[in-house]
Amino acid sequence: MNMVADHTEPWNPDRRWADPLIALLGLMIVYLLFWRMNLDRQKPPEVPDRISAQARLVELRQAAKDLARSRIGGLLPEEPLDKLAAVAASPWDRALFAVLAAENGDLRLGRSLAMEGSFPGGVTFRRCFSAAYLSQGPGPGVTDRSAVSRSLRDGYAARLLEARLQELEAPGSAGKIRAEARSWAIPRLAGLAIAGFAFLVLVPSGIAMAILLAVSSRNPRRFPIPVIQLSSRALTLVFLGWFLVFLSSGLVIGAFVASVPVLRPYGLPMIYGFHAVVGIAFLCQAEGLSLAALQQRLMPGAHLKSLAWGFGFLALAIAMVLAVSLALSPFFQPQESPQRELMDLVAGIQGLLPLSLLFLTVAVAAPIFEECLFRGTLLPWLGYRLEKVLGSRSGWASALLLSSLGFGLIHLQPVALPVLSTLGLALGLAFLHTRNLWTAILVHGLWNGSVFLFYRVVLG
């Protein structure tokens, strides 16, 4: 089919070859998923070599208390360090809590957290802690201290530990390092304060948005929901073909980037850019649309008005995700974030070009492609077909739930499935309300971009 022409007939593959191809693609995908799971099982359990984002928040709480000489509540957790250490995702979290406890004058707790229990690779830290707070053993060398500082993510606690060690070598010389620790903490605390204020504003705004949607749900819309003319076979082939490219490109490009360390910051943009371009090409070819015609169908009307609605739906998404997270929190034990690899990449990436490319991938490319696929194609395709079986309200509600679940599943993060599916639900509501995909793209982009910046500010 021709992608230059604005419109041709939608693809309608012959069942004689389409059904065997669907079965083959499905088997290949299942094989790749099981191969990937088996590969993960064969790997020895990975011990985190740095503190987690949760530990960084505790560290910033301590920095705020030290700066203000008073307790700060609300945004940062208030649990005692010993309770936090009991559920720490990383042994380096315990190390960080040990330094904070010792700095607070609780040497008993600090010693217990630092010196007791198994701590793979923690010999160097224990040597530093013993010299700094227990006056035991010789002072560690620069190499050991630098390694410990990296594992503590060069943050507030790392600087306090270094100040203690400097004081042992040259009494009275630690003041500069402690001042640097305070200077390091101030902009990060300001960022958290801004995030906390935005959160306090957006949650009630999201509740108000939910009420507004409930009141206005029966009002007629200016534009209809686009009709997707693809047959079930064509849509299945598009999704299976894209998902196979998604899995295989991650494996192939990921392996290549892993063998060339200098390309690591560009790995995610390369992987995502490739499978997103292929996915959009599949979609345009199957529907017989040019890229411009696809955009016109999914983004009709006044774009500014649709974008303005995006801020309301962002508030709704935050309120919905918060409600689901609170409801499910009793059933989930604290654990390492499923996005730890992305967090480490965002926090450690250096240079304007790789950082900009990664941000554009996360906050622009991903929202545009995923919204075209799930809200722009799958949701209306399911909606019109289920409407014939279940009726208008139940049919579209079922389509919204199914497309949201599919959105959560393709991220391949079981622990994050409830949150991702809830986000998908809010994005689907945004598209159904405005009938313009720019609304969902804006919400998705603001969400991803905010998470990116949070990781960068907190962990960087």
N, C-alpha and C positions, 0 to 999 in steps of 0.2 A: 504493500500500500504506500501511497505517496504522502510524505509528511510536509511537502511544500504547499499542496492545495489546502484550502481552508477546511474542506469537509468531503469525505467519501463515505461509502457504506461501512458500517461497523463490521468487524470481523466475525464471521460465523463458521468456525472450523468444523470440518466433517468428522462425525463421531467415529468413523472407521479408523482414523489415525489419531484423533484427538484423545480418545479414551485411553488407548495404550500409552500415549505420551504423558498423560496426566498420571497414570499409574507409575510410569518410569520416573518422572520427576519427584513424585511423592516418595518412592523408595530411596532415591538418591538423597533427598532431604533427611529422611529418617536415618539413613546410614550415616550421614555427616553429623547429625545431632548425637547419635549414639557413640560414634567415634570420638567426638569432642568430649562427651561425658566420660567415656572410658579413659581418655587421655588425662582428663582432670583427676580422675580417681587414682591413676597410676603415679601421679606426681606426689612426692612427699608433702605432708602438710606444710604449707608456707607460713613461716613465722614472720609477722610484720616487723620490718626493720626500722620503723619510725612510729611516732605517736599518731593517734587517730584524730579526726576532726573533733570528736567529743572531748578528748583530752585537751585539745587546744582551747576549747570553750572554757573548761575548768581553769586552765592557766590564765586566760584573760580575766576571768572572775577574780582570781587572786591578784592580778595586776591592778584591777580596778579598786580592790580593797586597799591595796598598798598605796595607791595614788590618792584615794579619797579618805583613807583612814576610817572608813565606815563600810558597813555591809551594803551590797547592792543586790536587789532581788528582781525577780521577774524574768529578764532575758536569759540570765545565766543560772545554771543549776546550783542548788544550795546543799546538796548532800555532803556528808562528811567524806573526807578523802579515803578513809578505810572502807566505807561502803562502796564508793566509786571504784576502788581498786579491786574489790571482790568480783566485779562484773567487767573488768577492763578488757577491751578487745585485743590489746597488745601488751606484751611485757614492758615495752617502752612507755606505755601509759603509767604502769606502776612506777617505773623509774622517775617519770615526771612528777607523779604525786609524792614520791619520796623526797625529792628536792623541795617541793612546796611545803611539805610537812616540816622538814628540817628548818627551812627559812622562817616558818611560823613558830619555831622553838619547840616543836614536838619531836625531839630526837628519837624517842621510843618508837613512835609510829614510822618515822622516816627510816630508821634502821631496819624495822620489820619489813617494810615494803621493798627496801633496796637489797637487803642481804639474805632474806629467807626465800625458799621456794626455788624452783628451777627457772633459769633465765638464760635461754640459749644466746650465746654471744654477748652476755652481760658482764663478763669478767672485767672488761675495760671500764664500764660504768661503775662497777663496784669499787674498783681501784680509785677512781675519781671521787666517788662519794665518801669512801673511807678517809681519804686524805683531806677532803674539804670539811667534813662535818664530824668525823670521829677521831681525827688526829691520829690516824693509824696508817702506817706504810709510807713509802716515799711518794713524792708528788709525781703524777703521771706526766709523760712527755707531751709535746705539742701535737704529735700525730694522734695519740689516744684521745686527747681533749677535743680535737677537731672531729674525730669520728663520733664521739658522744654528742657533741653539739649538733651534728647533722641528723642523728637519730632523734634528737629532741626538736628537730626542725628549726634550729637556730633561733629559738624564741626567747620568751621572758625567763623561763626556768634555766635554759642553757646559759644565758648571760649571768644569772645569779650564781650558778655553779662556777662559772669561769671567774667571777669576781671573788668568790671564796678562795679559789686556788691561787689567784693573783695575790690575794692578801697574805697567803702563806709565804709566797716568794719575796714579796716586797710590801711590808705593812704600810698601809695608808695609800696604796696605789689602786684600790678597787673602786674608788668613787666615780671615775670616768665610765667604767663598764656598767655600774648600776644606773648612771644617768642615761647611758645608751639603752639599757633595758627599758627604762621609763619612756624614752623617746620612741622605741620600737612599739610599745603597747598603745600609745595615745591614738595614732590614726586608726588602728584596728578596733579599738574601743569606740571611736567615733563612728566607724562603719557599722558596728553592731548596734549602736544606739539608733542610727538612722534606720537600719533594718527593723529594729524593734518597734520604732515609731510607726513605720510603714505597715508593719504587721498589725499593730493595734488599730490602725485606721482601716485597713483592708478587710479584716475579719467581720466587723459589723457592717461594712459596706457590702460584703458578700451576702450576709443574711438579708439585708435590704434588697439586694438584687434578686435573691430567690423569691422574696415576696412579690416584687414587681413582675417577675416572669409568671408567677402563679396567677396574678390578677389579669395580666395581658395575654394569656395563652390562647384565648379564643379570638383575638383581634386578627382580621385578615392581613396577609402579607402582600407587599407590592409585587414581589417576584416569586415565581414558583420554584420549588426544589427541582434542580436539574434531573432529567430522566436519563438514566444510563441504559443505552440500548444493547449492551453486550449480553450475549447468551451466558448461561451458567458455565459452559465449557470454556468460553473465551476468557471470562473473568478468572476462572480457576487457573488457566494457563498463565495469565498475566501475573497473578500473585505467586504461583509456584515458581515460575521462571525468575521473577525478581528475587524471591526468597533464596533460591539456589545460588544466584549471583551474590546475594548478600552474604551468605555463609561462606562460599568459596573465596570471594574476594577478601574477606576478613582473614581467612587462613593463609592464602597465598601472599597477599601484600603484607600481612602481619609477620609472616615468617621472613620475608625479604627485609623488612624494616628492622626486625630483630637482629639480623646478621650485619646490618650497616647502622651502627649506633647513631651516626650523624643525622640519619633520616628519621629517627624516632619521633621528634616533635611533629613531623609531617605525616606520620602514619595514619592517624585518624582522619584528617582531611582527605588523604588519598583514598582510603577505603570508602569513606562515605560519599565522596564526590563521584567515584566510579559507579557504585551500585545505585546512587540516586539518578544519575544521568541515564543509566540503563533502564531503571524502573519507569522514568518519565517517557522514554522512547517506546517501551513496551505499551504503555498506556495510550499514547498518541496513535501508535500504529494500530492497536486493537480497535480503538474507537473511530478511526478514520478521521482524526482531527489534526490540524497543525497545532503547534504550541500556542500561537496567538488565539486560535479558535477555542482551545481548551481553557485558556485564561479567561476569555470572554464569557464562556458558559459558567465557569465557577465563580466569577467575580463581577457580577452585574451591578448596575446602580451606582450610587454616590459612595465612592470609596472612603471619603473622610468621615461620613456618618457611620459607616460600618466599622471603621477603625476606632471611632469614639466609643462605640459599644464595647470594644475590646477591653477597656480598662474596668468596666463593670463586670465583665465575665472573668477577668483575672482575679478580681476580688472574690467572685463566686467560687472559682477553682481553689483558691487558698482556703476559703471557709469549708468547702467540701472535703478537701484533703486533710485538713486539721481534724474535722469530725470523724473521718474514717480512721485516721491514725490514733486518735484518742480511744475510739471504740475497740480497736484491735490491740492496743498496747498491752493489756493484761495477758494476751495469748502469745506474745513474742518476747523472747529473751533478748537483752541487749547484745549486739554482735557487730562485727566489723561491717562497715557499709558495703553493699554490693557494688558500689561505684568507686571502690578504693583506688583501682588502677587509674581511672579518669581523674580522681582527686589528686593523686600523686603527679600525674602528667600536668595538670593545670597549675599545681603549686610549684613544680620544679622547672617548668619551661622558661627558657631565657631567650631574649631577642624579640624585637617588635614584629618581625615578619611571621615567625611560627606562632606567636601568641595571637596575632590578628587573624591568621588563617584558622586557628583552632576556634576562636570566638565566632568567626563567621560561619564555620561549620556547625557549631552547636546552636547558635542563636538565629541563623538565617537559613542555611541550606537544609538542615534537618526539619525545621518547622514547615518550610515550603513543600518539600517532597512528601513528608508523612501526612500532612493535611490533604494534599492532592490525592493520596492513596486511600486514606481511611475516611476522612470526612467528605472529600469531594467525590469519591467513587464508591467505596464499599457501603457507606451509610445510606445514600439514596438508592443504590441498587437493592439492598436488603429491604429498605423501607417500602418501596412500591410493591415488591413481591409479597412481603409479609402482610401488607395492608389488605391484599386480596383474600388472605386466609384468616387473619385475626381481627380485621377491622382497622379503621384509621388510627385510633388512639393506641390500642394494644400493639398493632403492627409496627408503628414507628417507635414506640417505646422499646419493643423487642429489638428492633434494628439498632437503636441507640446503644442498648446494653451489649449486644453482640459485637458491634464495631469497636466499642470501648474495650471489651475484653480482648479482642484481637490486637488492638493497639498495645495493650499491656503485655500480651504474650510474645510479640515479636521482639521485645527488648531482651528476652531470655534471661530475666532476673526474677526468679520465683519469689524471693523475699520482698521485692518491690512491686509485685503484681497488683496488690490492692491499691496502692498509691497511684501507680501509672494508669490503671483502669479508671480510677476516679477522675484523674486529670483528663483522660480521654472522654469521659462522660461530660465534663464541663465544656470541652472543646466541641463536642457534638451539639450540645445545647446552643453554643455560640453560633455555629453554622446554621442550625435549623431556625434560629430566631431572626438572623439578618439575611439569610440566604446568600451571603457573600463570604467566600473563603478567607478574605483578608482578615476578618474578625478572628477566626480561629488561628490563623497564622500569627497574628499579633500576640494573642494570648500565649501561644506556644513559644514564640520567640522571647517574650518578656520573661516567661517562666524559666526557660533554659538559660537565658542570659543572666538572670538574677542568680541562679544556682552557680553558674560559672564565676561570676564576680565574687560571690560569697566564698567559694573555695579559694579563689585567688587572694582575697583579703585576709581570710582567717588562717589559711595554711601557708600562704606565701611569706 
